Amino acid sequence: QVQLIESGGGSVQAGGSLKLSCEVAERNFHPISIMGWYRQPPGKEREFIANIISAGSTNYAASVKGRFTISLLIKKRTTTLQMNSLKPADTAVYYCNVLYTGDYFWGQGTQVTVSS
């Protein structure tokens, strides 16, 4: 079992910014191949936001491309999601995940609320 610790959620007005962090709790955890972010808006299915591969390549959902930036700090076993120009439609519970030995492990989720 892999534990992911998320932080950085909160409430912000439209146009504002937030930065989410997700750390793999196990200090000896390696290798990190892929880490990513998903979100689940109220009453909707969980959806892909972004992921990053250890070599540095990134992928983004069309809805956040140009506004969100994912980063990977391998030595800190941490991925961050910088979210700018936030919109009320970005309101959701945000989850991080990590691919390890063929399985995906998930964080507990952090709430992001964007008011108009």
Backbone bond lengths (Angstrom), bond angles and torsions (degrees), N, CA, C in turn:
res aa  C-N    CA-C-N  psi(-1)  N-CA   C-N-CA  omega(-1)  CA-C   N-CA-C  phi
1 Q - - - 1.453 - - 1.517 109.51 -
2 V 1.325 116.06 135.89 1.454 122.25 179.85 1.522 108.32 -114.63
3 Q 1.330 116.74 127.74 1.457 121.30 -179.59 1.517 110.37 -100.08
4 L 1.319 116.61 129.73 1.460 123.16 177.11 1.526 108.31 -113.55
5 I 1.324 115.99 133.48 1.455 121.44 -177.71 1.520 108.53 -113.68
6 E 1.321 116.46 115.96 1.456 122.41 -178.19 1.525 110.45 -100.71
7 S 1.336 115.00 150.82 1.457 120.58 175.33 1.523 109.11 -154.55
8 G 1.332 115.95 164.68 1.455 120.39 172.01 1.519 116.06 106.04
9 G 1.307 118.43 -4.12 1.458 119.55 178.20 1.514 111.41 -69.86
10 G 1.330 116.30 171.79 1.448 120.41 178.68 1.503 111.78 162.14
11 S 1.322 115.52 -163.56 1.460 122.09 -179.02 1.517 109.88 -114.15
12 V 1.320 115.72 141.12 1.456 120.78 -178.17 1.513 108.53 -151.65
13 Q 1.310 116.43 155.20 1.461 120.21 175.91 1.520 110.50 -82.70
14 A 1.309 115.35 156.87 1.460 120.63 178.39 1.527 110.52 -53.90
15 G 1.324 115.17 137.64 1.450 121.05 -176.47 1.508 114.18 92.47
16 G 1.324 116.54 -11.18 1.445 120.93 -178.30 1.518 112.61 -83.81
17 S 1.334 115.33 -174.72 1.459 122.10 -176.67 1.520 111.05 -132.44
18 L 1.313 115.17 152.21 1.456 123.74 172.13 1.517 108.16 -144.25
19 K 1.341 115.52 154.14 1.452 120.17 176.04 1.519 108.62 -127.28
20 L 1.316 115.84 123.05 1.456 122.01 177.58 1.519 109.86 -98.99
21 S 1.325 115.66 146.41 1.470 121.44 175.63 1.513 109.81 -128.03
22 C 1.305 115.47 150.56 1.463 121.61 179.25 1.520 107.97 -144.04
23 E 1.320 116.61 120.20 1.464 121.88 -176.65 1.523 110.09 -117.30
24 V 1.313 115.59 136.31 1.458 120.30 171.33 1.514 107.34 -76.79
25 A 1.330 116.40 123.51 1.459 120.26 -172.34 1.525 112.69 -68.57
26 E 1.317 118.47 -33.32 1.459 120.87 -174.94 1.528 110.27 -72.97
27 R 1.319 118.08 121.28 1.460 122.53 -175.16 1.520 112.75 -66.27
28 N 1.314 117.33 -31.52 1.464 120.62 -176.57 1.519 111.99 -96.85
29 F 1.312 116.50 18.24 1.454 121.11 -176.81 1.525 110.68 -71.78
30 H 1.325 116.22 123.24 1.456 121.43 174.86 1.507 108.43 -167.44
31 P 1.316 121.59 156.37 1.462 124.31 -5.55 1.521 110.97 -86.77
32 I 1.302 116.51 153.56 1.453 121.19 172.04 1.518 107.47 -92.29
33 S 1.329 117.02 114.55 1.459 119.64 -179.31 1.528 111.58 -95.61
34 I 1.320 116.51 -48.87 1.462 120.84 -179.22 1.522 108.74 -140.19
35 M 1.323 116.91 134.24 1.454 122.08 168.68 1.523 107.45 -127.25
36 G 1.322 115.29 149.98 1.451 117.52 -176.01 1.508 112.97 -154.01
37 W 1.336 114.27 175.97 1.458 122.84 179.50 1.522 109.70 -130.29
38 Y 1.309 114.51 138.92 1.452 123.19 173.26 1.524 107.33 -128.93
39 R 1.311 115.96 166.52 1.466 119.64 174.21 1.522 110.43 -143.98
40 Q 1.316 115.16 155.46 1.454 121.35 177.78 1.521 108.98 -128.81
41 P 1.334 117.30 101.82 1.471 120.24 176.86 1.524 110.19 -68.00
42 P 1.310 118.20 160.21 1.469 121.10 179.87 1.527 111.77 -56.19
43 G 1.316 117.04 127.04 1.451 121.65 176.47 1.515 115.64 73.82
44 K 1.340 116.64 10.39 1.471 119.77 -177.79 1.517 111.39 -124.95
45 E 1.343 115.26 171.39 1.454 121.13 178.63 1.531 110.23 -77.49
46 R 1.335 114.69 158.39 1.453 119.65 174.64 1.524 108.95 -67.32
47 E 1.344 116.20 138.71 1.456 120.24 -176.76 1.522 111.30 -131.21
48 F 1.320 115.08 150.57 1.460 122.09 179.14 1.527 110.05 -70.79
49 I 1.354 115.12 139.15 1.460 121.15 176.11 1.523 110.74 -113.25
50 A 1.324 116.17 -56.59 1.458 120.00 -176.09 1.514 109.47 -163.96
51 N 1.335 116.18 155.30 1.452 119.99 168.92 1.521 110.06 -145.27
52 I 1.317 114.65 164.68 1.452 120.97 -178.88 1.519 108.29 -140.56
53 I 1.314 115.20 135.79 1.449 121.72 178.97 1.525 108.17 -96.85
54 S 1.315 117.14 150.76 1.457 120.76 -172.90 1.528 112.54 -56.03
55 A 1.320 117.31 -28.76 1.467 120.19 178.25 1.517 112.17 -73.76
56 G 1.338 116.24 -11.09 1.456 119.61 174.11 1.512 116.57 114.01
57 S 1.314 118.66 -12.19 1.463 119.04 -178.60 1.526 110.09 -72.84
58 T 1.313 116.13 147.42 1.458 122.85 -175.50 1.529 111.30 -127.36
59 N 1.320 114.62 156.56 1.458 122.07 175.00 1.519 108.08 -136.16
60 Y 1.329 116.86 142.97 1.460 121.56 -178.46 1.519 110.05 -134.29
61 A 1.324 114.70 148.27 1.457 119.71 169.06 1.530 108.61 -70.57
62 A 1.313 116.28 148.82 1.462 120.46 -178.13 1.529 111.78 -59.00
63 S 1.325 116.21 -31.69 1.469 120.46 -175.32 1.530 112.79 -69.41
64 V 1.329 117.89 -18.66 1.468 120.00 -176.77 1.521 112.90 -120.09
65 K 1.310 118.17 -8.16 1.459 121.53 -176.68 1.519 109.85 -59.87
66 G 1.321 114.95 131.76 1.460 120.58 -178.00 1.511 114.05 91.28
67 R 1.330 117.04 -15.86 1.467 121.48 179.10 1.527 111.90 -112.05
68 F 1.329 116.99 -34.10 1.459 122.15 -177.59 1.527 109.29 -108.62
69 T 1.337 116.14 146.60 1.458 121.56 177.28 1.521 109.26 -133.52
70 I 1.328 115.83 125.48 1.458 121.27 178.16 1.519 108.98 -100.49
71 S 1.329 115.66 141.07 1.463 121.28 178.30 1.518 109.16 -134.95
72 L 1.328 115.34 157.88 1.464 121.10 179.32 1.520 109.24 -131.24
73 L 1.312 115.66 122.02 1.461 122.19 175.88 1.521 106.50 -107.51
74 I 1.343 115.51 92.89 1.463 119.39 -169.99 1.510 112.21 -61.39
75 K 1.340 116.94 -44.72 1.468 119.86 -177.08 1.521 111.62 -63.79
76 K 1.332 117.09 -27.60 1.467 120.82 179.05 1.516 111.67 -95.06
77 R 1.348 116.02 0.90 1.466 121.25 179.65 1.528 110.41 53.97
78 T 1.336 116.12 40.41 1.456 121.69 -171.66 1.518 111.63 -130.98
79 T 1.327 115.19 139.00 1.450 120.54 167.85 1.516 108.67 -116.29
80 T 1.324 116.07 143.44 1.453 120.59 177.46 1.528 109.66 -122.03
81 L 1.323 114.77 154.70 1.461 120.96 176.58 1.521 107.33 -130.51
82 Q 1.324 115.98 105.97 1.456 121.49 176.32 1.522 107.87 -86.13
83 M 1.324 115.66 122.27 1.460 120.97 -176.30 1.524 109.28 -116.99
84 N 1.317 115.93 115.93 1.459 121.94 179.90 1.530 110.49 -115.72
85 S 1.313 115.87 164.66 1.472 121.77 178.36 1.526 111.27 49.60
86 L 1.312 115.61 47.38 1.461 120.56 -175.56 1.516 111.69 -65.25
87 K 1.331 114.48 146.89 1.462 122.65 -178.89 1.528 109.25 -122.32
88 P 1.314 117.90 157.19 1.476 118.90 175.61 1.530 112.29 -55.39
89 A 1.330 117.57 -30.27 1.466 120.78 178.90 1.528 112.37 -68.09
90 D 1.327 117.93 -12.13 1.462 121.22 177.01 1.526 112.04 -83.45
91 T 1.320 117.16 -5.12 1.457 120.89 178.31 1.521 110.43 -61.02
92 A 1.330 116.37 124.80 1.465 120.99 -175.57 1.517 109.04 -177.59
93 V 1.325 114.95 170.33 1.459 121.01 165.50 1.525 106.63 -90.73
94 Y 1.313 116.42 126.32 1.457 122.33 -176.91 1.529 109.58 -102.02
95 Y 1.340 114.87 133.19 1.453 121.99 -178.50 1.526 109.78 -122.33
96 C 1.319 117.08 138.75 1.455 119.96 170.66 1.521 108.77 -102.31
97 N 1.328 115.12 159.24 1.454 118.87 174.40 1.519 110.36 -145.97
98 V 1.322 115.51 164.50 1.459 122.42 178.44 1.518 108.33 -139.12
99 L 1.318 115.57 138.95 1.457 121.34 175.99 1.527 108.10 -93.46
100 Y 1.326 115.85 124.78 1.463 120.25 -177.25 1.510 108.97 -147.18
101 T 1.316 115.86 124.65 1.471 123.77 -179.27 1.521 111.85 47.85
102 G 1.320 115.20 41.12 1.447 120.41 174.49 1.509 116.16 86.14
103 D 1.303 118.45 -4.21 1.461 122.32 179.57 1.528 110.73 -117.35
104 Y 1.334 115.43 150.77 1.454 120.84 174.05 1.525 108.95 -98.33
105 F 1.317 115.91 135.45 1.454 122.40 175.53 1.529 107.76 -118.09
106 W 1.353 115.46 146.31 1.453 120.96 -170.09 1.523 112.66 -121.35
107 G 1.334 114.76 148.64 1.452 120.29 170.69 1.523 110.60 -78.17
108 Q 1.331 115.58 176.86 1.460 120.96 -174.76 1.524 112.13 -82.05
109 G 1.326 117.00 -14.25 1.453 120.78 -179.78 1.517 111.62 96.76
110 T 1.326 115.80 144.87 1.460 121.65 176.64 1.529 108.41 -137.00
111 Q 1.327 116.09 136.46 1.459 120.98 -174.41 1.526 111.11 -82.36
112 V 1.319 115.29 133.40 1.463 122.76 172.15 1.522 107.23 -121.62
113 T 1.328 116.35 124.01 1.459 121.36 179.84 1.525 108.93 -123.63
114 V 1.322 116.29 124.88 1.466 122.02 -179.51 1.523 107.88 -116.54
115 S 1.311 116.01 119.47 1.457 120.83 -178.79 1.533 110.40 -100.46
116 S 1.317 114.69 150.08 1.470 119.57 -178.11 1.523 111.37 -87.87
